[in-house]
Amino acid sequence: MKTATLALTENLLDSLGCSSDTKSTFTSPYRLGLSIDTIPTIDMSVPDRGKLRLQYQSLVGSLNWLAHTTRSDISTVVSLLAQHQSHPSPGHLDAALYVVHYLSHTKTLGIYFSSSRRIELESFLHFPVPPQILPMSDANWDPQDASLSTATMELPLLTSRSISAYYVDLLGPLNWISKRQQVTACSSAEAEIYATNESIKFLLELVQILDFLEVKHIIMPGTTTIFNDNNACVNWAKQCTTKGLHHIQMQENHVRENVENKFIKIVHIGGKVNLADLFAKEMKYTSHFVELRDLMMRPRSII
């Protein structure tokens, strides 16, 4: 059975005139040592720029569909690529094509549906249902990251902003997000708080849906624990604010309010096992990317 991921990947390769390079190993969608935010924009003629923009937007749009459906492992790289759709350079197109090759070399990963055994549509539910969902949040705040500290390089606007990331699990990937924050965080704790706030927004939306379906008492019966790998963020949620956090915007008290009413609680988790880290930044170490990816995705055989 050919999956939607495989079919779309093959169509992308064919439409772009690319072929799978069996001699290379694409174990990550990132090109090590070449951050997307540092790809320079070159001067081009108006017709050439328009042609490149159209090709790039079409490709990123296809990748975005995969990132939001069956291939959560490319969410971060697609989010970064999408921010350059209005003025891409050939380097951005090369980075997007690299993602396509990665998908080609990891065809069997993703979410699979099959009705080959029966005419009727089937679904499966595990019992006992876990008492709670598993949310994790993370952010990538690091002013020395992504080669932005290069003395001869002008700091591009927006690229100093952190990426908010969260991952929610319920017997498998339920929801995930990777997006640039709206303001520049002045500390790692502030960036982590913004990311945690994003996960709470989703949980508040989810609990309303579960309540409407009358299954809230099964899926989210009590306080939901959000795991985060930043101790300052965890302590801040407990109202143990340090002097270094006085600049946090008042609107972020949304996190504390939901802790106070026992809707959620924030608990520390080691960074190496925080699945949200997969959605927070470009991975410098392929091994770490693969370890986190394989915790949420499994290969299936292609029939």
NUNU-551385 format. One record per residue: residue in three letters; x, y, z of N, C-alpha, C in turn. Coordinates in steps of 0.2 Angstrom, whole numbers, plus 2048, in hexadecimal, padded with zeros to 3 digits. Example, Ala and Ser with C-alpha at 12.3 -4.5 7.8 and 13.67 -1.06 7.14 Angstrom:
NUNU-551385
ATOM   residuo   neast   nnorth   nup   caeast   canorth   caup   ceast   cnorth   cup
ATOM       ALA     842      7E4   827      83E       7EA    827     842      7F0   827
ATOM       SER     840      7F5   823      844       7FB    824     840      800   827
end
This chain:
NUNU-551385
ATOM   residuo   neast   nnorth   nup   caeast   canorth   caup   ceast   cnorth   cup
ATOM       MET     804      7FA   800      800       800    800     804      806   800
ATOM       LYS     803      80B   7FB      807       811    7FB     804      816   7FF
ATOM       THR     808      819   804      805       81E    808     805      825   805
ATOM       ALA     801      82A   808      800       830    805     807      834   805
ATOM       THR     80B      833   80A      811       835    80B     816      833   806
ATOM       LEU     816      82D   804      81A       82A    7FF     818      82D   7F8
ATOM       ALA     812      82D   7F7      80F       82F    7F0     811      836   7EF
ATOM       LEU     810      83A   7F4      811       841    7F3     819      843   7F2
ATOM       THR     81D      83F   7F6      824       840    7F6     826      83E   7EF
ATOM       GLU     824      838   7EC      826       836    7E5     823      83B   7E0
ATOM       ASN     81D      83E   7E1      81B       843    7DC     81F      849   7DC
ATOM       LEU     822      84B   7E3      826       851    7E3     82D      850   7DF
ATOM       LEU     82F      84A   7E0      836       848    7DD     835      848   7D6
ATOM       ASP     82F      845   7D3      82E       845    7CC     82D      84C   7C9
ATOM       SER     829      850   7CD      827       857    7CA     82E      85B   7CA
ATOM       LEU     832      85A   7CF      838       85E    7CF     83E      85C   7CB
ATOM       GLY     83D      856   7C8      842       853    7C4     848      850   7C8
ATOM       CYS     846      84E   7CE      84B       84B    7D3     84B      844   7D3
ATOM       SER     850      841   7D5      850       839    7D6     853      838   7DD
ATOM       SER     851      833   7E0      853       831    7E6     85B      82F   7E6
ATOM       ASP     85F      832   7EA      866       830    7EA     868      82B   7EF
ATOM       THR     868      825   7EC      869       81F    7F0     870      81F   7F3
ATOM       LYS     875      823   7F1      87B       823    7F4     87C      827   7FA
ATOM       SER     877      82C   7FB      878       830    800     873      82E   806
ATOM       THR     874      830   80C      870       82E    812     86D      835   814
ATOM       PHE     866      835   814      862       83B    816     85F      839   81D
ATOM       THR     862      839   822      860       837    829     85C      83D   82C
ATOM       SER     85D      843   82A      85A       849    82D     858      84E   827
ATOM       PRO     853      852   828      851       857    823     855      85D   823
ATOM       TYR     85A      85D   828      85E       863    829     865      862   825
ATOM       ARG     868      867   822      86E       867    820     873      869   825
ATOM       LEU     877      865   828      87B       867    82E     880      86D   82C
ATOM       GLY     881      872   830      885       877    82F     882      87D   82A
ATOM       LEU     87C      87C   828      879       881    824     872      882   826
ATOM       SER     872      887   82B      86B       889    82D     867      88C   828
ATOM       ILE     860      88B   828      85C       88E    823     85C      896   824
ATOM       ASP     85C      898   82A      85C       89F    82C     862      8A3   829
ATOM       THR     867      89F   828      86E       8A3    826     86F      8A2   81E
ATOM       ILE     86A      89F   81B      86A       89F    813     86A      8A6   810
ATOM       PRO     86F      8A8   80D      86F       8AF    80A     86A      8B0   804
ATOM       THR     867      8B6   804      862       8B7    7FE     866      8BB   7F9
ATOM       ILE     866      8B8   7F3      86A       8BB    7ED     866      8BF   7E9
ATOM       ASP     869      8C4   7E5      865       8C8    7E0     863      8C4   7DA
ATOM       MET     85D      8C5   7D8      85B       8C1    7D2     856      8C6   7CE
ATOM       SER     855      8C4   7C8      851       8C8    7C3     84A      8C7   7C6
ATOM       VAL     845      8CB   7C4      83E       8CA    7C6     83B      8C4   7C3
ATOM       PRO     83C      8C2   7BD      839       8BC    7BA     83C      8B6   7BE
ATOM       ASP     842      8B6   7BF      846       8B0    7C2     843      8AF   7C9
ATOM       ARG     843      8B5   7CD      840       8B5    7D4     839      8B2   7D4
ATOM       GLY     835      8B5   7CF      82E       8B2    7CF     82D      8AB   7CE
ATOM       LYS     831      8A8   7C9      831       8A1    7C8     834      89D   7CE
ATOM       LEU     839      89F   7D1      83C       89C    7D7     836      89C   7DD
ATOM       ARG     833      8A2   7DE      82E       8A2    7E3     829      89E   7E2
ATOM       LEU     826      89D   7DC      821       899    7DA     822      891   7DC
ATOM       GLN     828      88F   7DA      82B       888    7DB     82C      887   7E2
ATOM       TYR     82F      88C   7E6      830       88B    7ED     82A      88B   7F1
ATOM       GLN     825      88F   7EF      81F       88F    7F3     81B      889   7F2
ATOM       SER     81B      886   7EC      817       880    7EA     81A      87A   7EE
ATOM       LEU     821      87A   7EE      825       874    7F2     823      875   7F9
ATOM       VAL     824      87B   7FC      823       87C    803     81C      87A   805
ATOM       GLY     817      87C   801      810       87A    803     80F      873   803
ATOM       SER     812      86F   7FF      811       868    7FF     815      865   805
ATOM       LEU     81B      868   807      81E       865    80D     81A      867   813
ATOM       ASN     817      86D   813      813       86F    819     80D      86A   81A
ATOM       TRP     80A      868   815      804       863    815     807      85D   819
ATOM       LEU     80D      85A   817      80F       854    81A     811      856   821
ATOM       ALA     814      85C   823      816       85D    82A     810      85E   82E
ATOM       HIS     80A      85F   82C      804       860    830     800      859   830
ATOM       THR     802      854   82C      7FE       84E    82C     802      848   82F
ATOM       THR     806      846   82A      80A       83F    82C     811      840   82E
ATOM       ARG     814      845   82C      81B       846    82D     81D      84C   832
ATOM       SER     81C      84A   838      81D       84F    83E     825      851   83E
ATOM       ASP     829      84C   83C      830       84D    83C     833      853   838
ATOM       ILE     82F      855   833      831       85B    82F     82E      862   830
ATOM       SER     82A      862   836      826       868    838     82B      86E   839
ATOM       THR     831      86D   83C      835       873    83E     838      875   837
ATOM       VAL     83B      871   833      83E       873    82D     83A      876   828
ATOM       VAL     833      874   828      82E       877    824     82C      87E   826
ATOM       SER     82C      87E   82D      82A       885    830     82F      88A   82E
ATOM       LEU     835      888   82E      83B       88D    82D     83B      88F   826
ATOM       LEU     83A      88A   821      83A       88B    81A     834      88F   818
ATOM       ALA     82E      88F   81B      828       892    81A     829      89A   81B
ATOM       GLN     82E      89C   81F      82F       8A3    821     833      8A6   81B
ATOM       HIS     835      8A3   816      839       8A6    811     835      8A6   80A
ATOM       GLN     82E      8A5   80A      82B       8A4    804     82A      8AA   800
ATOM       SER     82A      8B0   803      829       8B6    7FF     82F      8B8   7FB
ATOM       HIS     835      8B6   7FE      83C       8B8    7FB     841      8B2   7FB
ATOM       PRO     83F      8AD   7F8      844       8A7    7F9     84A      8A8   7F4
ATOM       SER     84F      8A4   7F6      855       8A4    7F2     856      89D   7F0
ATOM       PRO     85B      89C   7EB      85C       895    7E9     85E      890   7EF
ATOM       GLY     862      893   7F4      864       88F    7F9     85E      88D   7FE
ATOM       HIS     858      891   7FE      852       88E    801     84F      889   7FE
ATOM       LEU     84F      889   7F7      84C       884    7F3     850      87D   7F4
ATOM       ASP     857      87E   7F4      85B       878    7F5     85A      875   7FC
ATOM       ALA     858      879   801      857       877    808     850      873   808
ATOM       ALA     84B      875   804      845       872    803     845      86B   800
ATOM       LEU     84A      86B   7FA      84B       865    7F7     84E      860   7FB
ATOM       TYR     852      862   7FF      856       85E    804     851      85A   808
ATOM       VAL     84B      85E   80A      846       85B    80E     842      855   80A
ATOM       VAL     841      857   804      83E       852    7FF     842      84B   7FF
ATOM       HIS     849      84C   7FE      84D       846    7FE     84D      842   805
ATOM       TYR     84D      846   80A      84C       843    811     845      83F   811
ATOM       LEU     840      841   80F      83A       83E    80E     83A      838   80A
ATOM       SER     83E      838   805      83F       833    800     843      82D   803
ATOM       HIS     847      82F   808      84B       82A    80B     848      827   812
ATOM       THR     842      82A   813      83F       828    819     837      827   818
ATOM       LYS     836      823   812      830       823    80F     82B      81F   814
ATOM       THR     82D      81B   818      829       816    81C     827      819   823
ATOM       LEU     829      81F   824      827       823    82A     821      827   829
ATOM       GLY     81D      827   82E      817       82B    82E     811      827   831
ATOM       ILE     80B      82A   830      805       827    833     801      824   82D
ATOM       TYR     7FF      81E   82E      7FC       819    829     7F5      817   82A
ATOM       PHE     7F1      817   825      7EA       815    825     7E9      810   820
ATOM       SER     7E6      80A   822      7E5       805    81D     7DE      802   81D
ATOM       SER     7DA      801   818      7D4       7FD    818     7D4      7F7   813
ATOM       SER     7DA      7F4   812      7DB       7EF    80D     7D8      7E8   810
ATOM       ARG     7D7      7E7   816      7D5       7E1    819     7CD      7E0   818
ATOM       ARG     7CA      7E6   819      7C2       7E6    819     7C0      7EC   815
ATOM       ILE     7BA      7EB   813      7B7       7F1    80F     7B5      7F6   814
ATOM       GLU     7B2      7F4   81A      7B0       7F9    81F     7B7      7FD   822
ATOM       LEU     7B6      803   824      7BB       807    827     7BC      805   82E
ATOM       GLU     7C2      804   830      7C4       801    837     7C7      806   83B
ATOM       SER     7C7      806   841      7CB       80A    846     7CC      806   84C
ATOM       PHE     7D1      808   850      7D3       804    855     7D4      809   85B
ATOM       LEU     7D2      807   861      7D3       80A    867     7D6      806   86D
ATOM       HIS     7DC      809   870      7DF       805    875     7DC      805   87C
ATOM       PHE     7DC      800   87F      7D9       800    886     7DE      7FD   88B
ATOM       PRO     7DF      800   891      7DB       805    893     7DE      80C   890
ATOM       VAL     7D9      811   88F      7DB       817    88D     7E0      81B   892
ATOM       PRO     7E6      81D   890      7EA       821    895     7E6      826   898
ATOM       PRO     7E7      827   89F      7E4       82C    8A3     7E5      833   8A0
ATOM       GLN     7EB      835   89D      7EC       83B    89B     7F0      83B   895
ATOM       ILE     7F0      841   891      7F4       842    88B     7FB      844   88E
ATOM       LEU     800      844   889      807       846    88B     809      84C   887
ATOM       PRO     809      852   889      80B       858    886     813      859   888
ATOM       MET     816      85C   883      81D       85E    884     81E      865   881
ATOM       SER     822      869   884      823       870    880     82A      871   881
ATOM       ASP     82D      876   87C      834       877    87B     834      87E   877
ATOM       ALA     83A      881   878      83C       887    874     843      886   872
ATOM       ASN     846      88A   86D      84D       88A    86B     851      890   86D
ATOM       TRP     84F      894   872      852       89A    873     85A      899   874
ATOM       ASP     85E      89C   870      865       89C    870     868      8A1   86B
ATOM       PRO     86A      8A7   86E      86C       8AD    86A     873      8AB   866
ATOM       GLN     876      8A5   868      87C       8A3    864     87B      89E   85F
ATOM       ASP     874      89C   85E      873       897    85A     872      899   852
ATOM       ALA     872      894   84E      871       895    847     876      89A   844
ATOM       SER     87C      89B   846      881       89F    843     880      8A6   843
ATOM       LEU     87B      8A8   847      879       8AF    848     87E      8B3   84B
ATOM       SER     883      8B0   84F      888       8B4    852     88E      8B6   84E
ATOM       THR     88D      8B4   847      893       8B6    843     894      8BD   843
ATOM       ALA     89A      8C0   844      89B       8C7    845     89A      8CB   83E
ATOM       THR     89B      8C7   838      89B       8CB    832     893      8CA   82F
ATOM       MET     88F      8C7   833      888       8C6    830     883      8CA   834
ATOM       GLU     87F      8CE   830      87A       8D2    833     874      8CE   836
ATOM       LEU     872      8CF   83B      86D       8CB    83F     866      8CC   83B
ATOM       PRO     864      8C7   837      85D       8C8    834     858      8C9   839
ATOM       LEU     853      8CD   837      84D       8CE    83B     849      8C8   83C
ATOM       LEU     846      8C7   841      842       8C1    843     846      8BA   844
ATOM       THR     84C      8BA   841      84F       8B3    842     852      8B2   84A
ATOM       SER     852      8B8   84D      854       8B7    854     84E      8B5   859
ATOM       ARG     848      8B4   856      843       8B2    85A     843      8AA   85B
ATOM       SER     841      8A8   860      841       8A1    862     83B      89D   85E
ATOM       ILE     83B      897   85E      836       893    85B     832      88F   861
ATOM       SER     82C      890   861      828       88D    866     826      886   863
ATOM       ALA     827      881   868      825       87A    866     822      876   86B
ATOM       TYR     81D      872   869      81A       86D    86E     818      867   86A
ATOM       TYR     818      862   86E      815       85B    86C     811      858   871
ATOM       VAL     80B      856   86E      806       853    872     805      84C   870
ATOM       ASP     805      847   875      805       840    873     7FF      83D   876
ATOM       LEU     7FB      839   873      7F6       834    875     7F6      82E   871
ATOM       LEU     7F9      829   874      7FA       823    870     7FD      824   869
ATOM       GLY     801      829   869      804       82B    862     804      833   862
ATOM       PRO     807      836   85C      807       83D    85B     800      83F   85B
ATOM       LEU     7FD      844   85F      7F7       847    85F     7F7      84E   85B
ATOM       ASN     7FC      852   85D      7FD       859    85B     804      85B   85C
ATOM       TRP     806      85F   857      80D       862    858     80D      869   855
ATOM       ILE     812      86D   857      812       874    854     81A      876   854
ATOM       SER     81C      87A   84F      822       87D    84F     821      883   84B
ATOM       LYS     822      889   84F      821       88F    84B     825      895   84F
ATOM       ARG     827      89A   84B      82B       89F    84E     827      8A3   852
ATOM       GLN     82A      8A6   858      826       8AA    85D     825      8B1   85A
ATOM       GLN     820      8B4   85D      81E       8BB    85A     822      8C0   85D
ATOM       VAL     825      8BF   863      82A       8C4    865     831      8C1   867
ATOM       THR     836      8C5   868      83C       8C3    869     83D      8C1   871
ATOM       ALA     83E      8BB   873      83F       8BA    87A     846      8BC   87C
ATOM       CYS     846      8BF   882      84C       8C1    885     850      8BC   889
ATOM       SER     84D      8B6   88A      850       8B1    88E     84E      8AA   88C
ATOM       SER     851      8A5   88E      84F       89E    88C     848      89D   890
ATOM       ALA     848      89F   896      842       89E    89A     83C      8A1   896
ATOM       GLU     83D      8A7   894      837       8AB    891     835      8A7   88A
ATOM       ALA     83A      8A5   886      838       8A1    880     834      89A   882
ATOM       GLU     837      897   887      833       891    88A     82C      892   88C
ATOM       ILE     82B      898   88F      824       89A    892     820      89B   88C
ATOM       TYR     822      89E   887      81E       89F    881     81C      899   87E
ATOM       ALA     821      894   87D      81F       88E    87A     81A      88A   87F
ATOM       THR     81B      88A   885      817       887    88A     810      889   889
ATOM       ASN     80F      890   888      809       893    887     805      891   881
ATOM       GLU     809      890   87C      806       88D    875     803      886   876
ATOM       SER     807      882   87A      804       87B    87C     7FE      87C   880
ATOM       ILE     7FD      880   884      7F7       881    889     7F1      883   884
ATOM       LYS     7F3      888   87F      7ED       88A    87B     7EA      884   877
ATOM       PHE     7EE      87F   875      7EC       879    872     7E8      875   877
ATOM       LEU     7EB      874   87D      7E7       870    882     7E0      873   884
ATOM       LEU     7E0      879   884      7D9       87C    886     7D4      87B   880
ATOM       GLU     7D7      87B   87A      7D2       87A    874     7D0      872   874
ATOM       LEU     7D5      86E   876      7D4       867    876     7CF      865   87B
ATOM       VAL     7D0      868   881      7CB       866    886     7C4      868   885
ATOM       GLN     7C3      86D   881      7BC       86F    87F     7B9      86A   87A
ATOM       ILE     7BD      868   876      7BB       863    871     7B9      85C   875
ATOM       LEU     7BE      85A   879      7BC       854    87D     7B6      855   881
ATOM       ASP     7B5      85B   884      7AF       85C    888     7A9      85B   884
ATOM       PHE     7A9      85E   87E      7A3       85E    87A     7A2      857   878
ATOM       LEU     7A7      852   877      7A6       84B    875     7A5      847   87B
ATOM       GLU     7A5      84A   881      7A3       847    887     7A8      841   889
ATOM       VAL     7AF      842   887      7B4       83E    889     7BA      841   88D
ATOM       LYS     7B8      847   88F      7BE       84B    893     7C0      847   899
ATOM       HIS     7BB      843   89C      7BC       840    8A2     7C1      83A   8A1
ATOM       ILE     7C1      838   89A      7C6       832    899     7CD      834   896
ATOM       ILE     7CD      839   892      7D3       83C    88F     7D7      841   894
ATOM       MET     7D3      846   896      7D6       84B    89B     7D2      84C   8A1
ATOM       PRO     7D2      847   8A5      7CE       847    8AB     7D0      84C   8B1
ATOM       GLY     7D6      84E   8B1      7D9       852    8B6     7DE      857   8B4
ATOM       THR     7E3      858   8B8      7E8       85D    8B6     7ED      859   8B1
ATOM       THR     7EE      85D   8AB      7F3       85B    8A6     7FA      85D   8A7
ATOM       THR     7FF      858   8A7      806       85A    8A8     809      85C   8A1
ATOM       ILE     80C      862   8A1      810       864    89B     818      863   89D
ATOM       PHE     81B      85F   89A      822       85E    89B     827      863   897
ATOM       ASN     82B      867   89B      830       86C    898     837      86B   89A
ATOM       ASP     83C      86C   896      843       86B    898     846      871   89B
ATOM       ASN     843      876   89D      846       87C    89F     843      87E   8A6
ATOM       ASN     848      87D   8AB      846       87E    8B2     843      885   8B4
ATOM       ALA     846      88A   8B1      844       891    8B2     83C      891   8B0
ATOM       CYS     83A      88E   8AB      833       88E    8A8     82F      88B   8AD
ATOM       VAL     831      885   8AF      82E       881    8B4     82D      884   8BB
ATOM       ASN     832      888   8BD      832       88B    8C3     82D      892   8C3
ATOM       TRP     82D      895   8BD      829       89B    8BC     822      899   8BC
ATOM       ALA     820      893   8B9      819       891    8B9     817      88F   8C1
ATOM       LYS     81C      88E   8C5      81A       88D    8CC     81A      893   8D0
ATOM       GLN     81B      899   8CD      81B       8A0    8D0     822      8A1   8D4
ATOM       CYS     827      89D   8D2      82E       89E    8D5     832      8A3   8D0
ATOM       THR     82F      8A8   8CE      832       8AD    8CA     839      8AF   8CC
ATOM       THR     83E      8AF   8C8      845       8B2    8CA     845      8B9   8C7
ATOM       LYS     84A      8BD   8C9      84B       8C4    8C7     84C      8C4   8BF
ATOM       GLY     84F      8BF   8BC      850       8BF    8B5     84A      8BF   8B1
ATOM       LEU     844      8BD   8B4      83E       8BC    8B0     839      8C2   8B1
ATOM       HIS     83B      8C7   8B4      836       8CD    8B5     834      8D0   8AF
ATOM       HIS     837      8CF   8A9      835       8D2    8A3     830      8CE   89F
ATOM       ILE     82E      8C8   8A2      829       8C4    89E     822      8C8   89E
ATOM       GLN     81F      8C8   898      819       8CC    897     814      8C9   89B
ATOM       MET     80F      8CE   89D      80A       8CC    8A2     805      8C7   89E
ATOM       GLN     804      8C7   898      800       8C2    895     802      8BB   895
ATOM       GLU     808      8BA   897      80A       8B3    898     808      8B0   89F
ATOM       ASN     805      8B4   8A3      802       8B1    8A9     7FD      8AC   8A7
ATOM       HIS     7FB      8AC   8A1      7F6       8A7    89F     7F9      8A0   8A1
ATOM       VAL     7FF      89F   8A1      802       898    8A3     800      897   8AA
ATOM       ARG     802      89C   8AE      801       89C    8B5     7FA      89B   8B7
ATOM       GLU     7F5      89E   8B4      7EE       89E    8B5     7EC      897   8B4
ATOM       ASN     7EE      893   8AF      7EC       88C    8AE     7F0      887   8B3
ATOM       VAL     7F5      889   8B5      7F8       885    8BB     7F5      886   8C1
ATOM       GLU     7F3      88C   8C3      7EF       88E    8C9     7E8      88A   8C9
ATOM       ASN     7E5      88A   8C3      7DE       887    8C4     7DF      87F   8C2
ATOM       LYS     7E5      87D   8C2      7E6       876    8C2     7E4      872   8BB
ATOM       PHE     7E4      877   8B6      7E3       874    8B0     7E9      870   8AD
ATOM       ILE     7EF      873   8AE      7F5       870    8AC     7FA      871   8B2
ATOM       LYS     800      86D   8B2      806       86E    8B6     80C      86D   8B2
ATOM       ILE     811      871   8B3      817       871    8AF     81C      86D   8B3
ATOM       VAL     81F      868   8B0      824       863    8B3     82A      863   8AF
ATOM       HIS     830      863   8B2      836       863    8AE     838      85C   8AB
ATOM       ILE     83B      85C   8A5      83D       856    8A2     843      857   89F
ATOM       GLY     847      852   89E      84E       852    89B     84E      854   893
ATOM       GLY     852      858   891      852       85A    88A     853      855   885
ATOM       LYS     856      850   887      858       84A    882     851      846   881
ATOM       VAL     84C      846   885      846       842    884     840      847   883
ATOM       ASN     841      84D   882      83C       852    881     83A      852   87A
ATOM       LEU     835      84E   878      833       84E    871     831      854   86D
ATOM       ALA     82F      859   871      82E       860    86F     835      863   86C
ATOM       ASP     83A      861   86E      841       863    86B     841      862   864
ATOM       LEU     83E      85D   861      83E       85C    85A     83B      861   856
ATOM       PHE     836      865   859      833       86B    856     835      872   857
ATOM       ALA     83B      872   85B      83D       878    85E     843      87B   85A
ATOM       LYS     847      877   856      84D       87A    853     84F      875   84D
ATOM       GLU     854      878   849      857       874    845     85C      870   849
ATOM       MET     85C      869   848      860       865    84C     867      865   84A
ATOM       LYS     86C      866   84E      873       866    84C     876      85F   84C
ATOM       TYR     873      85B   850      875       854    850     870      84F   84E
ATOM       THR     872      84C   848      86D       847    845     86B      842   849
ATOM       SER     86F      83F   84E      86D       83A    852     868      83C   857
ATOM       HIS     868      842   859      863       844    85E     85C      845   85A
ATOM       PHE     85C      847   854      856       848    850     853      841   84F
ATOM       VAL     857      83C   84D      855       835    84C     852      832   852
ATOM       GLU     855      833   858      853       830    85E     84C      833   860
ATOM       LEU     84B      839   85F      844       83C    861     83F      83A   85C
ATOM       ARG     841      83B   855      83C       839    850     83A      832   851
ATOM       ASP     83E      82D   853      83C       826    853     838      825   859
ATOM       LEU     838      829   85E      834       828    864     82C      829   862
ATOM       MET     82B      82D   85D      824       82E    85B     822      82C   854
ATOM       MET     827      829   850      825       827    84A     828      820   849
ATOM       ARG     824      81B   845      827       815    844     826      813   83D
ATOM       PRO     82B      80F   83A      82A       80D    833     825      808   832
ATOM       ARG     822      808   82C      81E       802    82A     820      800   823
ATOM       SER     81F      7F9   822      821       7F6    81B     81D      7F9   816
ATOM       ILE     81F      7FA   810      81B       7FC    80A     819      7F6   806
ATOM       ILE     813      7F5   805      810       7EF    802     810      7F1   7FA
end
